[in-house]
Amino acid sequence: MRVWEALRDGAVPLDAVMGEAAGRLAAAFLAEPGARLGDDYAQLFAGREAACASPYGSVWLDDGAPMMGDSTMAVLQHYENGGFEVDRGFGDLPDHIAVELEYLHVLLAREADAVGREDAATARGATELRTRFLAEHLGAWIAPFAAAVRDRAGSAFYRELASFAERFVAMESVRRES
């Protein structure tokens, strides 16, 4: 499948281990029946309180505080500082892992574009936003989230996905400049 090849091809230049992990992720996805993945997804991620591995940063950062608490407001401020808006059609909370990963993607793309244009000020600004965001939000909760997924997932796919995401975020957390 092209998506898995693209993931592997993008991961290999970053880190050989990431390339190997992309291969394992693809193999695990292709080996699992769709119904099992759906059941595993529901057990792991469905419902803020009932989920085994809640995909919301506030669950991991706010120690049981209500939804839309301090960390969610802080992540919204990060998004605003970065000129990022959550699509109104998303239908979930702004501290969902999918949104936080999308924001990281936007920052990385902005940083890479600025480096390519030799715009040092914009690149530096994107690097600063990325570094702060990872230190204060996604990088602060990805490890316990990924551990919960690995501990509770019934499928190899979600275990591999959690490890892949955790490694990528950890790599970006320590990288300072492009």
C-alpha positions as CSV (number, residue, x, y, z in Angstrom):
1,M,0.0,0.0,0.0
2,R,1.3,3.4,-0.9
3,V,0.6,5.1,2.4
4,W,2.8,2.6,4.3
5,E,5.6,3.0,1.7
6,A,5.3,6.8,2.0
7,L,5.5,6.5,5.8
8,R,8.6,4.3,5.6
9,D,10.2,6.4,3.0
10,G,9.7,9.5,5.1
11,A,10.9,7.8,8.3
12,V,14.1,6.3,7.1
13,P,16.0,9.6,6.5
14,L,15.0,10.7,10.0
15,D,16.1,7.7,11.8
16,A,16.8,4.0,10.9
17,V,14.8,2.8,13.9
18,M,11.9,4.9,12.7
19,G,12.1,3.3,9.3
20,E,12.0,-0.2,10.9
21,A,9.1,0.9,13.1
22,A,7.2,2.1,10.0
23,G,7.6,-1.4,8.5
24,R,6.4,-3.1,11.6
25,L,3.4,-0.7,11.8
26,A,2.4,-1.5,8.2
27,A,2.8,-5.2,8.7
28,A,0.7,-5.1,11.9
29,F,-2.1,-3.1,10.2
30,L,-2.2,-5.4,7.2
31,A,-2.3,-8.5,9.5
32,E,-5.3,-7.4,11.6
33,P,-8.9,-7.8,10.6
34,G,-10.7,-4.5,10.4
35,A,-13.3,-5.5,13.0
36,R,-10.6,-6.3,15.5
37,L,-9.0,-2.9,15.0
38,G,-12.4,-1.2,15.5
39,D,-13.0,-3.1,18.7
40,D,-9.5,-2.3,20.0
41,Y,-10.0,1.4,19.0
42,A,-13.3,1.6,21.0
43,Q,-11.7,-0.1,24.1
44,L,-8.7,2.1,24.0
45,F,-9.9,5.5,23.0
46,A,-13.7,5.8,23.2
47,G,-15.1,8.1,25.9
48,R,-13.1,10.3,28.1
49,E,-13.8,8.5,31.4
50,A,-14.1,4.9,30.1
51,A,-11.2,4.8,27.7
52,C,-8.2,2.7,28.7
53,A,-5.8,5.1,27.0
54,S,-7.6,8.4,26.7
55,P,-6.4,10.4,23.7
56,Y,-6.8,13.8,25.4
57,G,-3.9,15.7,26.8
58,S,-5.9,17.0,29.7
59,V,-6.5,13.5,31.1
60,W,-2.7,13.1,31.4
61,L,-1.8,16.7,32.4
62,D,-4.6,17.9,34.6
63,D,-4.9,15.0,37.1
64,G,-8.6,14.3,36.8
65,A,-9.7,17.9,36.3
66,P,-12.8,18.5,34.2
67,M,-12.6,18.7,30.4
68,M,-11.6,22.0,28.9
69,G,-9.5,22.7,32.0
70,D,-6.2,24.5,32.3
71,S,-4.1,22.4,30.0
72,T,-6.8,22.6,27.3
73,M,-6.9,26.4,27.5
74,A,-3.1,26.5,27.4
75,V,-3.0,24.3,24.3
76,L,-5.6,26.6,22.6
77,Q,-3.3,29.5,23.4
78,H,-0.4,27.7,21.8
79,Y,-2.6,27.1,18.7
80,E,-3.5,30.8,18.6
81,N,0.1,31.8,19.0
82,G,1.0,29.6,16.0
83,G,-1.9,30.9,13.9
84,F,-3.6,27.4,14.0
85,E,-7.3,26.9,14.3
86,V,-9.1,23.6,14.9
87,D,-11.5,22.9,12.1
88,R,-15.1,23.4,13.4
89,G,-16.1,20.2,11.8
90,F,-13.6,18.2,13.8
91,G,-16.2,17.4,16.4
92,D,-13.8,16.6,19.3
93,L,-11.8,18.4,21.9
94,P,-8.8,20.6,21.0
95,D,-6.4,18.6,23.1
96,H,-7.1,15.3,21.2
97,I,-3.9,13.7,20.1
98,A,-4.9,14.0,16.5
99,V,-5.2,17.8,16.8
100,E,-1.9,18.1,18.7
101,L,-0.1,16.0,16.1
102,E,-1.6,18.0,13.3
103,Y,-0.4,21.2,15.0
104,L,3.1,19.7,15.3
105,H,2.9,18.9,11.6
106,V,2.0,22.5,10.8
107,L,4.9,23.8,12.8
108,L,7.3,21.3,11.2
109,A,6.1,22.2,7.7
110,R,6.4,25.9,8.5
111,E,9.9,25.5,9.8
112,A,11.0,23.4,6.8
113,D,9.5,25.9,4.4
114,A,11.3,28.8,6.1
115,V,14.6,26.9,6.1
116,G,14.1,26.2,2.3
117,R,13.5,29.9,1.7
118,E,16.4,30.9,3.9
119,D,14.0,32.8,6.1
120,A,15.9,32.5,9.4
121,A,13.5,34.6,11.5
122,T,10.4,32.5,10.5
123,A,12.3,29.3,11.0
124,R,13.5,30.4,14.4
125,G,9.9,31.4,15.4
126,A,8.5,28.0,14.3
127,T,11.3,26.2,16.1
128,E,10.5,28.1,19.3
129,L,6.8,27.4,19.0
130,R,7.5,23.7,18.4
131,T,10.0,23.4,21.3
132,R,7.6,25.1,23.7
133,F,4.6,23.2,22.5
134,L,6.4,19.8,22.9
135,A,7.8,20.7,26.3
136,E,4.5,22.0,27.7
137,H,1.9,19.7,25.9
138,L,2.3,16.8,23.6
139,G,5.8,15.9,24.7
140,A,4.7,16.1,28.3
141,W,2.0,13.4,27.9
142,I,2.9,11.2,25.0
143,A,5.0,8.7,27.0
144,P,2.3,7.7,29.6
145,F,-0.3,7.7,26.8
146,A,1.8,5.5,24.6
147,A,2.6,3.2,27.6
148,A,-1.1,2.8,28.3
149,V,-1.8,2.0,24.7
150,R,0.9,-0.6,24.6
151,D,-0.2,-2.1,27.9
152,R,-3.9,-2.4,26.9
153,A,-4.0,-2.8,23.2
154,G,-5.2,-6.2,21.9
155,S,-3.7,-5.6,18.5
156,A,-0.1,-5.2,17.5
157,F,-1.1,-2.3,15.3
158,Y,-2.0,0.0,18.1
159,R,1.1,-1.0,20.1
160,E,3.3,-0.2,17.1
161,L,1.4,3.0,16.4
162,A,1.9,4.2,20.0
163,S,5.6,3.4,19.9
164,F,6.0,5.1,16.5
165,A,4.3,8.3,17.7
166,E,6.2,8.4,21.0
167,R,9.6,8.0,19.3
168,F,8.8,10.7,16.7
169,V,7.6,13.2,19.4
170,A,10.7,12.4,21.5
171,M,13.0,13.0,18.5
172,E,11.3,16.3,17.8
173,S,11.4,17.3,21.5
174,V,15.2,17.1,21.6
175,R,15.8,18.6,18.1
176,R,16.5,22.3,18.6
177,E,17.0,23.8,15.1
178,S,16.6,22.6,11.5
